[in-house]
Amino acid sequence: MTTLTVSGRVAQVLSSYLSDVFGVMGNGNVYFLDAAEKLGLRFSPVRHEGAAIAAADAYYRTSGRLAAGTTTYGPGYTNALTALAEAVQAQIPVVLVTGDAPSSGARPQDVDQAAIAAGLGAATFTVTRDAAGSITQQAVEYALTKRTAVVIAIPYDLAALEAADEELPELPAAKVTDDVDGGLGQAARLLAGAKRPLILAGRGAHLAGAEPELRKLADRLGALTAGTALALNLLNGEGYLGVAGGFGTDTAAGLMGEADVVLVAGASLSPFTMRFGHLLGPDSTVIQIDTALQPTNPRVDLFVSADVKCAAERLLCLLEDRAAAEGWRAEARKRLAEGSAHHPGSDETPDGRLDPRSLATALNAVLPERRTVVQDGGHFIGWAPMYWNIPRPQDLVMVGTAFQSIGLGLASAVGAARALEDGRTLVLASGDGGFLMGLADLESLIGTAKSAVVVIYNDAAYGAEIHQYGSQGLTEKPMLIPEVDFSGVARALGAESAVIRSLADLSALTEWIDAGAKGTFVADCRITSSVRAPWLSEWMNAKEAAKVAVAG
């Protein structure tokens, strides 16, 4: 066996699982990066350590392939914590390789990194000279099996020492333990008797590859279909209602509320998906199929812990002779055609700036059709799933939503851009506040992306706070941001750009796209803060109702 350092052994084992590493070099990981390069791993440098894990996270969300982030110990590690927490909360398998205190004991400047990670819900695997390879393998398998982020820690005094020879343990074969009869038999009986069935698919259905089976099942039942934001367009076709939750239309939500039996496939039924308890009718029967061990929402009447694809295949067999519900899809088509769509936006606003709804509509017509969208957290978060054509679930990477953060968008765009290999254009949607937080990695994106468009919804404010708290009379001074010329910053870093003050100004973006859409274009869009997103109004109303309930 080839002689390797401890860092080299870690890199060697990782190379059997992944091809890409994102990070910032420092004392704690310099030997790991040297070994990774010699083993042929592709390293994409970022400029802030938080971007290391965020980029690896988005790489997985875009491609379905594992990636690693890497930082040095101490401040490099703590800089990555928000992105690490987001990956844990979003259930994204990702690996953070970091330096750590010496095995002989902590130095005055060291912090308890394992304890910090545990507080975020991430397990730490600290390698040793004798078992660097097997511990690394254990860490990666844990990340993939548990669908979570893990930390592989390399003690500083071991990083460059020779690792012991190891024979890595063979991984046990996967066992199928799903109960495909009891619970699914009951589910089949409920679906067979449904007159207004609905199939609601989530990211779990997409990851399981269950699209073909769920489409066949919907056709067999005559069911309407919908998806969470993370399963956007997975079941697009006959009877598709769009996104369930605050990004959907009221007409579609009304139809979902009339379903008598709802099959929830691989969706957690978050408060946003459920419209804070108002999505489904009080008399509807809810069946949830998920790899979780128990229901994820009290609204579930029947829960089956199973792989969604296997379960859907079994349901197709159990419902082989079932006749499709009559008239349900025809009624839906009629009501959707007659119902209202999303508000198109206005030509004029009180402050003369762009209406973000009009802008989103115009951008949808301009942006390349083959697009993968990354969006940061913030008030603008609904405009892309509401107004843009996003072809596949993996073409919408929503970051920050699990941990309720902003500022991860630019870093995530780096990872998504690196994952794209089919000529698609990466489109980043960000607010000005979040963009400023991650500004260091605009340079990383420009250096990585073959074709990228950055859309900045620039309202010179933290928009969500303006609407939530400014509207209550609280001082807006801390909520305001001096208007930044992001176009000028982008040009200084090597991107093409334009300030968009009117829809006519989008001609600069159109010309760039017509010229081949090569490199990065930053559209600094000056939008009004007078338009409140409907999803935020819904959230605010739910919070107010909860306050009244507690007070009452």
FIZA-101083 format. One line per field, with one value per residue (C-alpha): residue number from 1; residue in three letters; x, y, z. Coordinates in steps of 0.25 Angstrom, whole numbers, plus 2048, in hexadecimal, padded with zeros to 3 digits. Layout:
N
num	NUM / ...
residu	Ala / ...
X	X / ...
Y	Y / ...
Z	Z / ...
# end
This chain:
552
num	1 / 2 / 3 / 4 / 5 / 6 / 7 / 8 / 9 / 10 / 11 / 12 / 13 / 14 / 15 / 16 / 17 / 18 / 19 / 20 / 21 / 22 / 23 / 24 / 25 / 26 / 27 / 28 / 29 / 30 / 31 / 32 / 33 / 34 / 35 / 36 / 37 / 38 / 39 / 40 / 41 / 42 / 43 / 44 / 45 / 46 / 47 / 48 / 49 / 50 / 51 / 52 / 53 / 54 / 55 / 56 / 57 / 58 / 59 / 60 / 61 / 62 / 63 / 64 / 65 / 66 / 67 / 68 / 69 / 70 / 71 / 72 / 73 / 74 / 75 / 76 / 77 / 78 / 79 / 80 / 81 / 82 / 83 / 84 / 85 / 86 / 87 / 88 / 89 / 90 / 91 / 92 / 93 / 94 / 95 / 96 / 97 / 98 / 99 / 100 / 101 / 102 / 103 / 104 / 105 / 106 / 107 / 108 / 109 / 110 / 111 / 112 / 113 / 114 / 115 / 116 / 117 / 118 / 119 / 120 / 121 / 122 / 123 / 124 / 125 / 126 / 127 / 128 / 129 / 130 / 131 / 132 / 133 / 134 / 135 / 136 / 137 / 138 / 139 / 140 / 141 / 142 / 143 / 144 / 145 / 146 / 147 / 148 / 149 / 150 / 151 / 152 / 153 / 154 / 155 / 156 / 157 / 158 / 159 / 160 / 161 / 162 / 163 / 164 / 165 / 166 / 167 / 168 / 169 / 170 / 171 / 172 / 173 / 174 / 175 / 176 / 177 / 178 / 179 / 180 / 181 / 182 / 183 / 184 / 185 / 186 / 187 / 188 / 189 / 190 / 191 / 192 / 193 / 194 / 195 / 196 / 197 / 198 / 199 / 200 / 201 / 202 / 203 / 204 / 205 / 206 / 207 / 208 / 209 / 210 / 211 / 212 / 213 / 214 / 215 / 216 / 217 / 218 / 219 / 220 / 221 / 222 / 223 / 224 / 225 / 226 / 227 / 228 / 229 / 230 / 231 / 232 / 233 / 234 / 235 / 236 / 237 / 238 / 239 / 240 / 241 / 242 / 243 / 244 / 245 / 246 / 247 / 248 / 249 / 250 / 251 / 252 / 253 / 254 / 255 / 256 / 257 / 258 / 259 / 260 / 261 / 262 / 263 / 264 / 265 / 266 / 267 / 268 / 269 / 270 / 271 / 272 / 273 / 274 / 275 / 276 / 277 / 278 / 279 / 280 / 281 / 282 / 283 / 284 / 285 / 286 / 287 / 288 / 289 / 290 / 291 / 292 / 293 / 294 / 295 / 296 / 297 / 298 / 299 / 300 / 301 / 302 / 303 / 304 / 305 / 306 / 307 / 308 / 309 / 310 / 311 / 312 / 313 / 314 / 315 / 316 / 317 / 318 / 319 / 320 / 321 / 322 / 323 / 324 / 325 / 326 / 327 / 328 / 329 / 330 / 331 / 332 / 333 / 334 / 335 / 336 / 337 / 338 / 339 / 340 / 341 / 342 / 343 / 344 / 345 / 346 / 347 / 348 / 349 / 350 / 351 / 352 / 353 / 354 / 355 / 356 / 357 / 358 / 359 / 360 / 361 / 362 / 363 / 364 / 365 / 366 / 367 / 368 / 369 / 370 / 371 / 372 / 373 / 374 / 375 / 376 / 377 / 378 / 379 / 380 / 381 / 382 / 383 / 384 / 385 / 386 / 387 / 388 / 389 / 390 / 391 / 392 / 393 / 394 / 395 / 396 / 397 / 398 / 399 / 400 / 401 / 402 / 403 / 404 / 405 / 406 / 407 / 408 / 409 / 410 / 411 / 412 / 413 / 414 / 415 / 416 / 417 / 418 / 419 / 420 / 421 / 422 / 423 / 424 / 425 / 426 / 427 / 428 / 429 / 430 / 431 / 432 / 433 / 434 / 435 / 436 / 437 / 438 / 439 / 440 / 441 / 442 / 443 / 444 / 445 / 446 / 447 / 448 / 449 / 450 / 451 / 452 / 453 / 454 / 455 / 456 / 457 / 458 / 459 / 460 / 461 / 462 / 463 / 464 / 465 / 466 / 467 / 468 / 469 / 470 / 471 / 472 / 473 / 474 / 475 / 476 / 477 / 478 / 479 / 480 / 481 / 482 / 483 / 484 / 485 / 486 / 487 / 488 / 489 / 490 / 491 / 492 / 493 / 494 / 495 / 496 / 497 / 498 / 499 / 500 / 501 / 502 / 503 / 504 / 505 / 506 / 507 / 508 / 509 / 510 / 511 / 512 / 513 / 514 / 515 / 516 / 517 / 518 / 519 / 520 / 521 / 522 / 523 / 524 / 525 / 526 / 527 / 528 / 529 / 530 / 531 / 532 / 533 / 534 / 535 / 536 / 537 / 538 / 539 / 540 / 541 / 542 / 543 / 544 / 545 / 546 / 547 / 548 / 549 / 550 / 551 / 552
residu	Met / Thr / Thr / Leu / Thr / Val / Ser / Gly / Arg / Val / Ala / Gln / Val / Leu / Ser / Ser / Tyr / Leu / Ser / Asp / Val / Phe / Gly / Val / Met / Gly / Asn / Gly / Asn / Val / Tyr / Phe / Leu / Asp / Ala / Ala / Glu / Lys / Leu / Gly / Leu / Arg / Phe / Ser / Pro / Val / Arg / His / Glu / Gly / Ala / Ala / Ile / Ala / Ala / Ala / Asp / Ala / Tyr / Tyr / Arg / Thr / Ser / Gly / Arg / Leu / Ala / Ala / Gly / Thr / Thr / Thr / Tyr / Gly / Pro / Gly / Tyr / Thr / Asn / Ala / Leu / Thr / Ala / Leu / Ala / Glu / Ala / Val / Gln / Ala / Gln / Ile / Pro / Val / Val / Leu / Val / Thr / Gly / Asp / Ala / Pro / Ser / Ser / Gly / Ala / Arg / Pro / Gln / Asp / Val / Asp / Gln / Ala / Ala / Ile / Ala / Ala / Gly / Leu / Gly / Ala / Ala / Thr / Phe / Thr / Val / Thr / Arg / Asp / Ala / Ala / Gly / Ser / Ile / Thr / Gln / Gln / Ala / Val / Glu / Tyr / Ala / Leu / Thr / Lys / Arg / Thr / Ala / Val / Val / Ile / Ala / Ile / Pro / Tyr / Asp / Leu / Ala / Ala / Leu / Glu / Ala / Ala / Asp / Glu / Glu / Leu / Pro / Glu / Leu / Pro / Ala / Ala / Lys / Val / Thr / Asp / Asp / Val / Asp / Gly / Gly / Leu / Gly / Gln / Ala / Ala / Arg / Leu / Leu / Ala / Gly / Ala / Lys / Arg / Pro / Leu / Ile / Leu / Ala / Gly / Arg / Gly / Ala / His / Leu / Ala / Gly / Ala / Glu / Pro / Glu / Leu / Arg / Lys / Leu / Ala / Asp / Arg / Leu / Gly / Ala / Leu / Thr / Ala / Gly / Thr / Ala / Leu / Ala / Leu / Asn / Leu / Leu / Asn / Gly / Glu / Gly / Tyr / Leu / Gly / Val / Ala / Gly / Gly / Phe / Gly / Thr / Asp / Thr / Ala / Ala / Gly / Leu / Met / Gly / Glu / Ala / Asp / Val / Val / Leu / Val / Ala / Gly / Ala / Ser / Leu / Ser / Pro / Phe / Thr / Met / Arg / Phe / Gly / His / Leu / Leu / Gly / Pro / Asp / Ser / Thr / Val / Ile / Gln / Ile / Asp / Thr / Ala / Leu / Gln / Pro / Thr / Asn / Pro / Arg / Val / Asp / Leu / Phe / Val / Ser / Ala / Asp / Val / Lys / Cys / Ala / Ala / Glu / Arg / Leu / Leu / Cys / Leu / Leu / Glu / Asp / Arg / Ala / Ala / Ala / Glu / Gly / Trp / Arg / Ala / Glu / Ala / Arg / Lys / Arg / Leu / Ala / Glu / Gly / Ser / Ala / His / His / Pro / Gly / Ser / Asp / Glu / Thr / Pro / Asp / Gly / Arg / Leu / Asp / Pro / Arg / Ser / Leu / Ala / Thr / Ala / Leu / Asn / Ala / Val / Leu / Pro / Glu / Arg / Arg / Thr / Val / Val / Gln / Asp / Gly / Gly / His / Phe / Ile / Gly / Trp / Ala / Pro / Met / Tyr / Trp / Asn / Ile / Pro / Arg / Pro / Gln / Asp / Leu / Val / Met / Val / Gly / Thr / Ala / Phe / Gln / Ser / Ile / Gly / Leu / Gly / Leu / Ala / Ser / Ala / Val / Gly / Ala / Ala / Arg / Ala / Leu / Glu / Asp / Gly / Arg / Thr / Leu / Val / Leu / Ala / Ser / Gly / Asp / Gly / Gly / Phe / Leu / Met / Gly / Leu / Ala / Asp / Leu / Glu / Ser / Leu / Ile / Gly / Thr / Ala / Lys / Ser / Ala / Val / Val / Val / Ile / Tyr / Asn / Asp / Ala / Ala / Tyr / Gly / Ala / Glu / Ile / His / Gln / Tyr / Gly / Ser / Gln / Gly / Leu / Thr / Glu / Lys / Pro / Met / Leu / Ile / Pro / Glu / Val / Asp / Phe / Ser / Gly / Val / Ala / Arg / Ala / Leu / Gly / Ala / Glu / Ser / Ala / Val / Ile / Arg / Ser / Leu / Ala / Asp / Leu / Ser / Ala / Leu / Thr / Glu / Trp / Ile / Asp / Ala / Gly / Ala / Lys / Gly / Thr / Phe / Val / Ala / Asp / Cys / Arg / Ile / Thr / Ser / Ser / Val / Arg / Ala / Pro / Trp / Leu / Ser / Glu / Trp / Met / Asn / Ala / Lys / Glu / Ala / Ala / Lys / Val / Ala / Val / Ala / Gly
X	800 / 805 / 80B / 802 / 801 / 7F4 / 7EF / 7F3 / 7EB / 7DF / 7E0 / 7E2 / 7D5 / 7CD / 7D2 / 7C9 / 7BD / 7BE / 7C6 / 7C4 / 7C9 / 7C6 / 7CE / 7D8 / 7E6 / 7EC / 7F6 / 7EC / 7E8 / 7F5 / 7FA / 7EC / 7EB / 7F9 / 7F5 / 7E7 / 7EE / 7F8 / 7EC / 7E5 / 7DA / 7D5 / 7D7 / 7CE / 7D3 / 7C9 / 7CD / 7C5 / 7C5 / 7B5 / 7B5 / 7BD / 7B2 / 7A7 / 7AD / 7AE / 7A0 / 79B / 7A3 / 79C / 78E / 791 / 797 / 794 / 7A3 / 7AA / 7B5 / 7BE / 7C1 / 7CE / 7D3 / 7DE / 7DB / 7D6 / 7D1 / 7D1 / 7C8 / 7BF / 7BD / 7B6 / 7AC / 7A0 / 7A1 / 7A4 / 797 / 78F / 794 / 790 / 782 / 780 / 785 / 790 / 79B / 7A8 / 7B6 / 7BE / 7CD / 7D3 / 7E0 / 7DE / 7E6 / 7F2 / 7EF / 7F9 / 7EF / 7E9 / 7F1 / 7ED / 7E6 / 7DF / 7D0 / 7C8 / 7C4 / 7BD / 7B4 / 7B0 / 7AD / 7A4 / 79D / 799 / 795 / 7A2 / 7AA / 7BA / 7C3 / 7D1 / 7DB / 7E7 / 7F4 / 7F0 / 7E2 / 7E2 / 7DC / 7D1 / 7CD / 7CB / 7C3 / 7BA / 7B8 / 7B4 / 7AB / 7A4 / 7A2 / 79C / 793 / 78E / 78D / 795 / 7A2 / 7AE / 7BB / 7C8 / 7D3 / 7E2 / 7E9 / 7F4 / 800 / 7FC / 7F9 / 807 / 80A / 80B / 7FD / 7FD / 7FA / 7EB / 7E2 / 7D5 / 7C9 / 7BF / 7B2 / 7A5 / 79B / 78F / 783 / 775 / 76C / 760 / 752 / 74C / 73F / 738 / 739 / 739 / 72D / 725 / 72A / 725 / 718 / 716 / 71B / 712 / 706 / 70B / 702 / 70B / 71A / 726 / 735 / 73E / 74D / 759 / 768 / 768 / 760 / 76A / 776 / 770 / 76E / 75F / 75A / 756 / 74E / 747 / 743 / 73D / 736 / 730 / 72B / 725 / 71E / 71A / 721 / 726 / 734 / 73D / 74B / 752 / 75C / 767 / 75F / 75B / 756 / 759 / 74B / 748 / 73D / 72F / 728 / 735 / 731 / 73F / 746 / 73E / 740 / 742 / 748 / 73C / 730 / 723 / 71B / 725 / 724 / 715 / 715 / 71F / 716 / 70B / 713 / 70D / 719 / 727 / 733 / 740 / 74C / 759 / 755 / 756 / 74A / 751 / 749 / 74C / 747 / 73A / 737 / 738 / 72D / 724 / 728 / 720 / 711 / 70D / 707 / 712 / 719 / 728 / 732 / 741 / 74B / 759 / 767 / 765 / 761 / 755 / 74B / 751 / 744 / 738 / 72F / 733 / 728 / 730 / 73F / 748 / 757 / 75C / 764 / 75A / 75E / 75C / 74F / 74A / 74D / 745 / 739 / 739 / 737 / 72D / 725 / 726 / 717 / 714 / 70C / 710 / 707 / 6FE / 6FD / 708 / 713 / 709 / 703 / 711 / 715 / 708 / 70B / 719 / 716 / 70C / 713 / 71D / 72C / 737 / 736 / 73D / 743 / 742 / 748 / 749 / 74C / 74C / 75B / 75D / 765 / 762 / 757 / 75E / 752 / 753 / 762 / 761 / 757 / 760 / 76D / 766 / 764 / 773 / 77B / 780 / 775 / 780 / 782 / 785 / 781 / 788 / 781 / 785 / 77C / 774 / 767 / 769 / 76A / 75C / 75E / 766 / 75D / 750 / 754 / 760 / 760 / 768 / 769 / 76D / 76D / 77C / 77C / 777 / 781 / 77B / 785 / 783 / 775 / 778 / 780 / 779 / 785 / 78A / 798 / 79A / 796 / 7A3 / 7AA / 7A0 / 7A0 / 7AF / 7AC / 7A0 / 7A8 / 7B3 / 7A8 / 7A2 / 7A8 / 79D / 79E / 793 / 794 / 795 / 78C / 78E / 782 / 787 / 783 / 78C / 78E / 791 / 79A / 7A2 / 7A4 / 7AA / 7B1 / 7BF / 7BA / 7B5 / 7C4 / 7C3 / 7B6 / 7BC / 7C8 / 7C0 / 7B4 / 7B3 / 7A6 / 79F / 795 / 794 / 787 / 788 / 77A / 780 / 776 / 781 / 77B / 779 / 76C / 765 / 768 / 762 / 755 / 755 / 759 / 75A / 74B / 749 / 74F / 75D / 768 / 76D / 77B / 782 / 77A / 77F / 78C / 793 / 791 / 79D / 7A1 / 7A2 / 7A4 / 7B1 / 7B6 / 7B3 / 7BB / 7C7 / 7C7 / 7C6 / 7B7 / 7AE / 7A3 / 798 / 78F / 781 / 778 / 76D / 769 / 76F / 77D / 77C / 781 / 78F / 78C / 786 / 792 / 79B / 793 / 792 / 7A1 / 7A2 / 7A0 / 7AE / 7B4 / 7AC / 7A2 / 79D / 78F / 78E / 77F / 77A / 76C / 762 / 760 / 751 / 74D / 74B / 74D / 740 / 747 / 74C / 73E / 73A / 745 / 742 / 733 / 736 / 740 / 735 / 72A / 734 / 735 / 726 / 724 / 72F / 729 / 71B
Y	800 / 80E / 816 / 822 / 82C / 82D / 838 / 830 / 824 / 82D / 832 / 825 / 81F / 82B / 82A / 81D / 825 / 832 / 83B / 849 / 851 / 85F / 867 / 871 / 86D / 86F / 868 / 85D / 858 / 85B / 84D / 848 / 851 / 84D / 83E / 841 / 848 / 83C / 832 / 83A / 840 / 84D / 859 / 865 / 871 / 87A / 887 / 885 / 878 / 878 / 876 / 869 / 861 / 869 / 867 / 858 / 858 / 85E / 855 / 849 / 850 / 852 / 845 / 83B / 838 / 83A / 845 / 84A / 857 / 85A / 865 / 866 / 865 / 870 / 87C / 875 / 86B / 874 / 87D / 870 / 86E / 875 / 86D / 860 / 863 / 865 / 858 / 850 / 857 / 854 / 846 / 847 / 83D / 845 / 843 / 84E / 84B / 854 / 855 / 854 / 855 / 84C / 83E / 841 / 84C / 859 / 865 / 873 / 877 / 86A / 869 / 85C / 85A / 84C / 852 / 85E / 854 / 84C / 858 / 85A / 84B / 847 / 83B / 83D / 831 / 834 / 82C / 825 / 820 / 811 / 813 / 81F / 818 / 810 / 81C / 824 / 819 / 818 / 827 / 827 / 81B / 822 / 82F / 827 / 81E / 828 / 833 / 83D / 845 / 83F / 845 / 83D / 843 / 842 / 845 / 84F / 846 / 83A / 841 / 83F / 832 / 824 / 81D / 80E / 804 / 800 / 7F6 / 7FE / 7F6 / 7F1 / 7F8 / 7F0 / 7EE / 7F7 / 7F0 / 7F2 / 7F3 / 7FB / 7F5 / 7F5 / 7EE / 7F3 / 802 / 802 / 7F9 / 803 / 80E / 807 / 805 / 814 / 818 / 80E / 815 / 823 / 82C / 838 / 832 / 83B / 837 / 841 / 83E / 843 / 843 / 834 / 830 / 836 / 830 / 823 / 823 / 821 / 82B / 820 / 818 / 824 / 829 / 81B / 81A / 828 / 824 / 817 / 81F / 82B / 833 / 841 / 843 / 84E / 84F / 857 / 862 / 857 / 84E / 859 / 853 / 845 / 840 / 84B / 847 / 843 / 848 / 84F / 85B / 860 / 863 / 860 / 86B / 87A / 87A / 874 / 87B / 87C / 875 / 869 / 869 / 869 / 85C / 856 / 859 / 851 / 844 / 839 / 830 / 836 / 82D / 835 / 82E / 832 / 840 / 844 / 84D / 85A / 865 / 86D / 861 / 860 / 86E / 86F / 864 / 86A / 861 / 855 / 854 / 84F / 842 / 83E / 831 / 833 / 827 / 82A / 821 / 824 / 81E / 825 / 81C / 824 / 82E / 83C / 843 / 841 / 842 / 834 / 82A / 81E / 81D / 813 / 813 / 80E / 812 / 81A / 814 / 805 / 80A / 810 / 803 / 7FB / 804 / 803 / 7F4 / 7F5 / 7FF / 7F8 / 7F7 / 805 / 80E / 81C / 827 / 82D / 83C / 840 / 844 / 84A / 853 / 857 / 85B / 864 / 86B / 86D / 873 / 87C / 87F / 88A / 888 / 88F / 89E / 8A3 / 8AF / 8BE / 8C8 / 8D3 / 8D2 / 8DD / 8DF / 8DD / 8D0 / 8C3 / 8BA / 8AD / 8A5 / 8AC / 8AA / 89B / 89A / 8A1 / 899 / 88C / 890 / 895 / 88A / 87E / 873 / 869 / 86E / 86A / 874 / 876 / 880 / 885 / 887 / 894 / 89C / 899 / 88A / 887 / 88F / 884 / 878 / 880 / 887 / 880 / 873 / 869 / 85C / 852 / 851 / 851 / 85E / 866 / 866 / 86E / 871 / 877 / 872 / 867 / 86F / 87C / 883 / 88D / 88F / 881 / 883 / 887 / 87C / 872 / 877 / 873 / 865 / 864 / 86A / 860 / 855 / 859 / 851 / 852 / 860 / 866 / 874 / 876 / 881 / 887 / 88F / 897 / 8A3 / 8AE / 8AB / 89C / 8A0 / 8A9 / 89E / 895 / 89F / 899 / 88D / 895 / 894 / 885 / 884 / 88C / 883 / 876 / 878 / 876 / 87D / 884 / 88F / 896 / 89D / 8A6 / 8AB / 8B8 / 8BF / 8C6 / 8BF / 8B2 / 8B1 / 8A6 / 8AE / 8BB / 8B3 / 8AC / 8B6 / 8C4 / 8C2 / 8C1 / 8CF / 8CA / 8D3 / 8CF / 8D5 / 8C7 / 8C1 / 8CA / 8C8 / 8D3 / 8D1 / 8C9 / 8C9 / 8BA / 8BC / 8C4 / 8BA / 8AE / 8B5 / 8B8 / 8A9 / 8A5 / 8A3 / 8AA / 8B1 / 8BC / 8C4 / 8C0 / 8CC / 8C9 / 8BC / 8C3 / 8C2 / 8B3 / 8B5 / 8B4 / 8A6 / 8A2 / 8A7 / 89F / 892 / 894 / 895 / 887 / 889 / 886 / 88A / 892 / 89D / 8A5 / 8AB / 8B6 / 8B7 / 8C3 / 8BF / 8C5 / 8C1 / 8C5 / 8B7 / 8AC / 89E / 896 / 88A / 895 / 89A / 88C / 88A / 897 / 894 / 886 / 88C / 896 / 88C / 884 / 890 / 892 / 883 / 884 / 891 / 88B
Z	800 / 7FC / 808 / 80B / 816 / 81F / 816 / 809 / 80F / 811 / 803 / 7FD / 803 / 800 / 7F1 / 7F0 / 7F4 / 7ED / 7E3 / 7E8 / 7F4 / 7F7 / 801 / 807 / 80A / 817 / 821 / 825 / 817 / 80F / 80F / 80C / 800 / 7FB / 7FC / 7F5 / 7E9 / 7E7 / 7E7 / 7DC / 7E4 / 7DE / 7E8 / 7E6 / 7EF / 7F6 / 7FE / 80B / 813 / 813 / 804 / 805 / 80B / 804 / 7F7 / 7FA / 7FF / 7F2 / 7E9 / 7EF / 7EE / 7DF / 7DB / 7E5 / 7E7 / 7F4 / 7F6 / 801 / 807 / 80E / 818 / 822 / 831 / 83B / 833 / 826 / 82C / 833 / 827 / 820 / 82B / 825 / 818 / 820 / 828 / 81B / 816 / 822 / 823 / 814 / 815 / 80B / 80B / 80B / 811 / 818 / 819 / 823 / 82C / 83B / 848 / 849 / 84E / 85A / 85F / 85C / 85A / 860 / 853 / 851 / 853 / 855 / 846 / 848 / 853 / 84A / 83F / 848 / 84C / 83D / 83C / 834 / 838 / 838 / 834 / 839 / 832 / 838 / 832 / 834 / 82E / 825 / 819 / 821 / 829 / 81C / 815 / 822 / 821 / 812 / 814 / 820 / 817 / 80C / 815 / 81E / 813 / 81C / 81D / 824 / 828 / 826 / 82F / 82D / 83A / 837 / 83C / 833 / 826 / 820 / 827 / 820 / 822 / 825 / 81B / 81B / 815 / 814 / 819 / 80E / 80F / 812 / 807 / 808 / 80D / 809 / 815 / 810 / 813 / 806 / 80A / 817 / 816 / 807 / 806 / 80F / 806 / 7FA / 7FF / 803 / 7F5 / 7EE / 7F5 / 7F2 / 7E9 / 7EA / 7EC / 7EC / 7EC / 7F2 / 7EF / 7F7 / 7F6 / 7FB / 7EF / 7E6 / 7ED / 7ED / 7DE / 7E0 / 7D5 / 7CA / 7D5 / 7DB / 7CD / 7CA / 7D7 / 7D5 / 7C7 / 7CD / 7D8 / 7CF / 7DA / 7DA / 7DD / 7E4 / 7EA / 7F5 / 7F0 / 7F1 / 7E7 / 7DE / 7D1 / 7D4 / 7D1 / 7C7 / 7BD / 7BD / 7CA / 7CF / 7D8 / 7DB / 7E8 / 7F5 / 7FF / 7FE / 7F1 / 7EA / 7E5 / 7ED / 7E2 / 7E3 / 7F2 / 7F2 / 7EA / 7F3 / 7FF / 7F9 / 7F7 / 7FF / 7FF / 7FF / 7FC / 801 / 7FB / 801 / 806 / 815 / 814 / 81A / 81F / 812 / 809 / 812 / 811 / 820 / 821 / 816 / 80A / 80C / 810 / 81E / 818 / 80F / 812 / 812 / 80F / 810 / 80A / 80E / 813 / 820 / 82C / 830 / 82A / 829 / 82A / 834 / 828 / 823 / 825 / 81F / 81F / 817 / 819 / 80C / 800 / 7F7 / 7EA / 7F0 / 7F6 / 7EA / 7E2 / 7EC / 7EC / 7DD / 7DE / 7E9 / 7E1 / 7D4 / 7D2 / 7D7 / 7CE / 7CD / 7D5 / 7CB / 7C9 / 7D3 / 7C9 / 7C0 / 7CB / 7CF / 7C0 / 7C0 / 7CD / 7CA / 7BD / 7C3 / 7D0 / 7D3 / 7D0 / 7D8 / 7D8 / 7CB / 7D2 / 7D0 / 7C6 / 7D1 / 7DF / 7EA / 7EA / 7DB / 7DD / 7D6 / 7DA / 7DD / 7D7 / 7CA / 7CA / 7CD / 7C2 / 7B8 / 7BD / 7BA / 7AC / 7AB / 7B2 / 7AB / 7AB / 7B0 / 7BD / 7CC / 7D6 / 7E3 / 7ED / 7FA / 806 / 807 / 803 / 7F4 / 7F6 / 7F0 / 7E3 / 7DC / 7DF / 7DC / 7CF / 7C9 / 7C1 / 7C9 / 7C1 / 7CB / 7DB / 7DB / 7D3 / 7DF / 7EA / 7F6 / 801 / 80E / 80F / 819 / 823 / 81F / 81B / 810 / 80A / 805 / 7F7 / 7F0 / 7F7 / 7F3 / 7E4 / 7E4 / 7E7 / 7DE / 7D2 / 7D4 / 7D4 / 7C7 / 7BB / 7B1 / 7AC / 7B5 / 7BA / 7C9 / 7CE / 7DC / 7E2 / 7EE / 7F7 / 7F9 / 808 / 805 / 7FA / 802 / 80C / 802 / 7F9 / 7FB / 7F2 / 7E6 / 7E2 / 7E4 / 7DC / 7D0 / 7D0 / 7D0 / 7C8 / 7B9 / 7B8 / 7C3 / 7C5 / 7D3 / 7D6 / 7E2 / 7E7 / 7EC / 7F5 / 7FE / 80A / 811 / 80A / 813 / 820 / 819 / 817 / 824 / 82E / 826 / 824 / 833 / 835 / 839 / 835 / 827 / 828 / 82C / 820 / 815 / 80D / 805 / 7F7 / 7F1 / 7E3 / 7E1 / 7D3 / 7D5 / 7DF / 7D5 / 7CA / 7D3 / 7D5 / 7C7 / 7C4 / 7BA / 7C1 / 7C0 / 7C9 / 7C6 / 7CA / 7BF / 7B8 / 7AB / 7B2 / 7B1 / 7A3 / 7A8 / 7AD / 7A1 / 798 / 7A1 / 7A0 / 791 / 790 / 796 / 7A5 / 7A9 / 7B6 / 7C1 / 7C0 / 7CC / 7CB / 7D6 / 7D6 / 7DE / 7E3 / 7EC / 7FB / 7F9 / 7F4 / 7FF / 7FB / 7FD / 804 / 80E / 810 / 813 / 81D / 824 / 825 / 82B / 835 / 839 / 83A / 843 / 84C / 84D / 850 / 85C / 861 / 861
# end
